[in-house]
Amino acid sequence: MTRPVAFIAGLDFETWTADRVVGALLDAGYDGVEWTTAHVDALAQPAVALASQQDFVTRGQAAVAATLHALERAHDAGVPIVNLVTGPNLWEPGATPASDEAAWSVALGALELICTRAARLGIQVALEPCWGTLAHDAATARRVLAAVPVDVVMDPSHFVMTGDDIPALVREWGPRIVHVHLKDAFGRAGREGEDFHFCLLGEGKVAWAEFFSALDETGYDGALSVEFEAYRYYDQILGNDPERAARLAREQVAALIGGRQ
């Protein structure tokens, strides 16, 4: 099965013009771009998704407003998917851990409103279960999926830390998986850089062959979007050059998938 391969335009790509990002990624062999909110008002094609990962728990209505703006811009630019997290975003200043019912009420209320607006615009809203947030493992993600009509961004790296059966989750959520992130990790649940690390593809604990086989079984034919977060390697080896990171990652994806995408 052939699937498009994209790259999330984070890293120092966020300081580049959208046209320059597109040119660099197409030259590196990618089929499309997953934009971040750094380019929310300058989205360009070919685009597979927009990552608008606002912290609803910490930032409340400001995060909701930013997400609604992202939905509008995605609609205008023809970007089909907006992916998000619940918060709290512990990698951002000011965020603190939360898992109480008050935090859940805020996050689920925000997601319900966002899903309603997205449906009017014809945009798919997809939840990424993510470390540190309310929805961070299989059980907490299921709570969101049961409560609001979001789809799923499947990023296997986060389930490495929680010990969940990744291929089983792909099979369970198959009909709701509309986007896939390619990122690897090792370690246990806790703090990034202390308890766990995101690393180069193939150097972590994701069982990639089993992961892709599960995607094949579900018939997933959407994009595979590389999320490069091996920050120490990016700094010390790649000299903070996002184009070098993208080219390296594209070679790794080719090695991982071989003739299958």
Secondary structure in CASP SS format (residue, H / E / C, confidence):
PFRMAT SS
TARGET T0000
AUTHOR 0000-0000-0000
METHOD secondary structure of the structure
MODEL  1
M C 1.00
T C 1.00
R C 1.00
P C 1.00
V E 1.00
A E 1.00
F E 1.00
I E 1.00
A C 1.00
G C 1.00
L H 1.00
D H 1.00
F H 1.00
E H 1.00
T H 1.00
W C 1.00
T C 1.00
A H 1.00
D H 1.00
R H 1.00
V H 1.00
V H 1.00
G H 1.00
A H 1.00
L H 1.00
L H 1.00
D H 1.00
A C 1.00
G C 1.00
Y C 1.00
D C 1.00
G E 1.00
V E 1.00
E E 1.00
W E 1.00
T E 1.00
T H 1.00
A H 1.00
H H 1.00
V C 1.00
D C 1.00
A C 1.00
L C 1.00
A C 1.00
Q C 1.00
P C 1.00
A E 1.00
V E 1.00
A E 1.00
L E 1.00
A E 1.00
S C 1.00
Q C 1.00
Q C 1.00
D C 1.00
F H 1.00
V H 1.00
T H 1.00
R H 1.00
G C 1.00
Q H 1.00
A H 1.00
A H 1.00
V H 1.00
A H 1.00
A H 1.00
T H 1.00
L H 1.00
H H 1.00
A H 1.00
L H 1.00
E H 1.00
R H 1.00
A H 1.00
H H 1.00
D H 1.00
A H 1.00
G C 1.00
V C 1.00
P C 1.00
I E 1.00
V E 1.00
N E 1.00
L E 1.00
V C 1.00
T C 1.00
G C 1.00
P C 1.00
N C 1.00
L C 1.00
W C 1.00
E C 1.00
P C 1.00
G C 1.00
A C 1.00
T C 1.00
P C 1.00
A C 1.00
S C 1.00
D C 1.00
E H 1.00
A H 1.00
A H 1.00
W H 1.00
S H 1.00
V H 1.00
A H 1.00
L H 1.00
G H 1.00
A H 1.00
L H 1.00
E H 1.00
L H 1.00
I H 1.00
C H 1.00
T H 1.00
R H 1.00
A H 1.00
A H 1.00
R H 1.00
L H 1.00
G C 1.00
I C 1.00
Q E 1.00
V E 1.00
A E 1.00
L E 1.00
E C 1.00
P C 1.00
C C 1.00
W C 1.00
G C 1.00
T C 1.00
L C 1.00
A C 1.00
H C 1.00
D C 1.00
A H 1.00
A H 1.00
T H 1.00
A H 1.00
R H 1.00
R H 1.00
V H 1.00
L H 1.00
A H 1.00
A H 1.00
V C 1.00
P C 1.00
V C 1.00
D E 1.00
V E 1.00
V E 1.00
M E 1.00
D C 1.00
P H 1.00
S H 1.00
H H 1.00
F H 1.00
V H 1.00
M H 1.00
T H 1.00
G C 1.00
D C 1.00
D C 1.00
I H 1.00
P H 1.00
A H 1.00
L H 1.00
V H 1.00
R H 1.00
E H 1.00
W H 1.00
G H 1.00
P H 1.00
R H 1.00
I E 1.00
V E 1.00
H E 1.00
V E 1.00
H E 1.00
L E 1.00
K C 1.00
D E 1.00
A E 1.00
F E 1.00
G E 1.00
R C 1.00
A C 1.00
G C 1.00
R C 1.00
E E 1.00
G C 1.00
E C 1.00
D C 1.00
F E 1.00
H E 1.00
F E 1.00
C E 1.00
L C 1.00
L C 1.00
G C 1.00
E C 1.00
G C 1.00
K C 1.00
V C 1.00
A C 1.00
W H 1.00
A H 1.00
E H 1.00
F H 1.00
F H 1.00
S H 1.00
A H 1.00
L H 1.00
D H 1.00
E H 1.00
T H 1.00
G C 1.00
Y C 1.00
D C 1.00
G C 1.00
A C 1.00
L E 1.00
S E 1.00
V E 1.00
E C 1.00
F C 1.00
E C 1.00
A C 1.00
Y H 1.00
R H 1.00
Y H 1.00
Y H 1.00
D H 1.00
Q H 1.00
I C 1.00
L C 1.00
G C 1.00
N C 1.00
D C 1.00
P H 1.00
E H 1.00
R H 1.00
A H 1.00
A H 1.00
R H 1.00
L H 1.00
A H 1.00
R H 1.00
E H 1.00
Q H 1.00
V H 1.00
A H 1.00
A H 1.00
L H 1.00
I H 1.00
G C 1.00
G C 1.00
R C 1.00
Q C 1.00
END
